[in-house]
Structure formats: C-alpha cells, structure tokens
Amino acid sequence: AFTAFAEGGAFANAFTDMQKTAYYFSSRDKFDENLTLLLRLVQNPFFREEGTEKEKKIINSEITMYEDDPGWIVFFNLLKAMYQNHTVKNPIAGTVETVQEINKDTLQRCYEAFYTPENFSLVCVGDVDADYILEQAEGLMKKTKRTRAVSLFEKEPEEIFEKYKEIRRPACRER
C-alpha cells in the first residue's frame, strides 16, 4: 500500500492510539488519486499470512522499545493503579505474547466488526473543496448492512484500584 502511495507522489503512514486507528497521506499533487486509494484500501483489506507475520515482528519491536521508556512505564502503571476493570489499563499494542496469537483470520474478524463506514472519519487539510471531498467519499464508500460493533465495559468501581504502586526496574539502556 505504501508503495502505491509513493508512486502517487504521497507519503503515507498509520498509527493506533487509545481511541482510533488512523491512516493518512500527505501529498502536493494527485490528491484525488491518493484519496481514492486510501478509501479503497481501508474498505478492502487484504490480509496475508506473511504480511501478518512481518507486522507482528514490527509490533513486538515497538512493545520492547516502550518497555525501556520510563514515561511509558509510568503512564501505564498509573492506569493499572487507577482502573480495576477498564481495558484502558492495558497497553495499546498488547504484549509480545498476545501479539503472537494474532493471525490473518483474527484481523479479518476485527476488521468486519470495527472497520465499518459508521466508524470512519475523514479529515482533509489544505486547499480542498469540502463539498467535493464529501461527494467523492460518498461515491467510494461501500454500502453495508452490518451493524456497528459496540464495546461493552464492566462497571468500574468509584475508588482507585491501587492507592500506591511501586515497581523497580533495572536502569534503562543508554540510547
């Protein structure tokens, strides 16, 4: 996918945070072609076993990197101390062990549950015509009869889960 964007004169990337997965591109030229490519890609996933395995290695490398980041360690230990049930206490990428459980079928099920037009947002920045963008996007979006997946959370107690949390770690490696 990134090669296709590069051929269209665009830089593309993606990220996941606590609230969303975002796919984006930046380009000076061929905006329409790149927008079409983006909307087609997010609606037509192609999960291959070898691509899934490659991505798992990248994610595991990122997990390991964050395990050496004091700010990240403090942040997630704060969340673990605050919340007893809510999933926000868990690192976004999971753990090396949970990442190993992912396969292309898992990805397909997640895609079908959460990557629906009802969950999409499109943001464009620059000298663009908003009405034209909406018209293009509506023309490219698939019509679905699926229902939007809803995340259910256990009720969280009012009190903080752990009032004090201390961990000791070896000194972080020099960078």
TAURZI-V173926 format. One record per residue. N is the residue number from 1. RES is the residue in one small letter. PSI is psi in degrees with one decimal (NA if undefined). Layout:
n: [N N]
res: [RES RES]
psi: [PSI PSI]
//
This chain:
n: [1 2 3 4 5 6 7 8 9 10 11 12 13 14 15 16 17 18 19 20 21 22 23 24 25 26 27 28 29 30 31 32 33 34 35 36 37 38 39 40 41 42 43 44 45 46 47 48 49 50 51 52 53 54 55 56 57 58 59 60 61 62 63 64 65 66 67 68 69 70 71 72 73 74 75 76 77 78 79 80 81 82 83 84 85 86 87 88 89 90 91 92 93 94 95 96 97 98 99 100 101 102 103 104 105 106 107 108 109 110 111 112 113 114 115 116 117 118 119 120 121 122 123 124 125 126 127 128 129 130 131 132 133 134 135 136 137 138 139 140 141 142 143 144 145 146 147 148 149 150 151 152 153 154 155 156 157 158 159 160 161 162 163 164 165 166 167 168 169 170 171 172 173 174 175]
res: [a f t a f a e g g a f a n a f t d m q k t a y y f s s r d k f d e n l t l l l r l v q n p f f r e e g t e k e k k i i n s e i t m y e d d p g w i v f f n l l k a m y q n h t v k n p i a g t v e t v q e i n k d t l q r c y e a f y t p e n f s l v c v g d v d a d y i l e q a e g l m k k t k r t r a v s l f e k e p e e i f e k y k e i r r p a c r e r]
psi: [-42.8 -32.2 -41.9 -39.7 -44.0 -40.2 -26.0 12.0 20.8 153.6 131.8 153.3 -177.9 158.2 160.7 134.8 -163.0 -16.1 -17.4 164.7 129.9 136.2 135.9 160.7 159.2 132.0 155.0 -27.4 168.0 40.4 -47.2 -45.7 -41.2 -36.8 -44.3 -44.6 -46.2 -49.7 -33.9 -40.3 -43.7 -17.3 -9.9 71.8 151.8 95.4 121.0 148.4 -43.7 -36.7 -38.0 -44.1 -39.9 -44.8 -35.6 -38.7 -41.3 -46.5 -43.8 -36.0 -41.2 -41.4 -47.4 -40.3 -45.6 -26.9 -14.3 4.5 108.9 -40.0 -41.6 -43.2 -47.1 -45.0 -50.0 -27.8 -32.1 -46.8 -40.0 -33.6 -34.1 -42.6 133.5 -43.0 -34.9 139.9 -11.4 -19.6 -11.6 140.4 141.5 -44.4 -9.1 -153.8 166.9 -38.1 -44.6 -31.9 -35.8 -24.1 -12.3 139.3 177.8 -30.3 -38.3 -45.6 -41.5 -42.6 -41.8 -42.8 -48.4 -30.3 -39.4 -24.4 65.8 157.0 -30.9 -21.7 -1.6 146.9 140.9 124.1 127.5 137.7 134.6 -165.7 78.6 156.1 109.9 -43.0 -40.4 -43.7 -46.4 -42.1 -44.9 -46.7 -44.8 -35.2 -27.2 -17.8 133.7 144.0 130.2 159.4 11.4 155.7 154.2 133.2 143.6 131.0 128.5 138.4 142.6 151.9 135.1 130.8 151.7 -34.8 155.2 139.3 -53.4 122.9 -22.7 133.4 127.7 135.7 149.5 131.6 153.2 156.4 142.6 148.4 149.2 145.1 NA]
//
